Amino acid sequence: MSSSSGSIAISIPNHCVGLVLIYDEESPFYLEIPLDTIKSLCLKPLKYLHYLGWSILGVEGTLALESGGDEIGTDGDLDNGGIYYYITDTDSFQAVDLEVIKMRTNVPSETTQSRNQFRNNLLERDVFCVWTGAAPDVGAGLHIIPFQRGSEWFQLIVNNRPNCSEDVEDLDNINDIRNGVFANCMIHNLFDSRRIAILKTPNRYLNTKDIPPCNERPNMATSVTYPKNSRYTLHWLNPDLPTQAMIPDNRDATFKKRTKKAKPSDLLLHYNYGAAAVKWWGNGKGTLQKLAQPPRPPVPVPSPSGPSRTTHDRNTAISKRDAARAAGRSGTGNATAGPSTGEGRLVDSEDQAIWDEDDVMLFFWGSSRAARERHGKKHARERVCHNSKSITPSLRTCAWSPSSVKLLYIYAFSFSKSGWPVSYT
């Protein structure tokens, strides 16, 4: 089905639905989701679309049948080939410079000791693979946010969190057990490839009864149990039928009885679920590139130290550039075509790497309310530091009372809110 609601024109294949997350007349960013997959994962399909919009964008919204349309209820069914819109009050996105983040992020070296410590800490809480009961010798510690993403990335996810009641102020270590689950090696690999994801209920839009009943596992050990009033449910977003027969949908996690250790973080699970949905169902990533243009200072051009370039040199350079563009390696400002699963790849510029689903998620979460407040406070601190440089040395070195520092902070923050230019990196 095609739609021109609100001057938008996209075509959704039969047996799928579309969820428009970023409205653009020429190229919206949207999900193209198989209906059979939704029905296998959730008993309330409209509420499931609601959850996807929230987990990906990081802001609350409503569902509508057209951009700017009236809110629709979430108790009905989905139309085959239908197009739905996730409407938010966020009309702009901050320029999160992904390249700067990647350059400054610190990926801690993983040693055998740190890997074993993470594994042992998880086993104290999980005992076995939490979904199959497989023995520890055929499993491994699974990081919800991949270890390879590094400390800076991990902290940005936590600090830019959307509206969430979970206390994560002390969640600052990528090897925290809240960023992990013990799973058998097959589930570990499927999770890393994001074929499967973990749905935590209840959450902002779904409760425990909105998804199918738990697919009970046979011969469950008496040392573990299902958590009361919550579910950590395994979901196949891109099923592999032979493997799915061994690891079925809607299998709930179990944990050690009477354990007081913290469960996997809701925040990190929602992030990962959104990233998996973007990977397999995301379309129109070129729209995001138009929104993600953080200002960079012009690169100075050095004076030529050798002989001037000839016409032959320029023609050779142009030929190489054109060949690179034809091969899809050049940053032309357009999204390169991806496979039919929706795995589009976005090229930002000739000097920037191709975006993946984690880049997309960080771009969206960088505009959450928490992110905006954090950027405002950061800018206020920078203003205070900048203004202090103009204060006389004797004044700078005097003892400032806490109330005086607070007044300076409020003073600088008020200027930030009143329109002083703010740059985000």
PyMOL commands that set and color helices and strands:
alter all, ss='L'
color gray80, all
select helices_A, chain A and resi 5-7+35-41+45-57+98-104+112-126+136-138+147-159+177-179+185-192+208-210+241-246+266-281+286-291+311-326+357-365+369-388+393-396+402-417
alter helices_A, ss='H'
color red, helices_A
select strands_A, chain A and resi 2-3+10-11+16-22+29-34+62-64+83-87+139-143+180-184+196-201+224-225+231-236+251-252+255-256+282-283+335-336+345-347+354-355
alter strands_A, ss='S'
color yellow, strands_A
deselect
rebuild
show_as cartoon
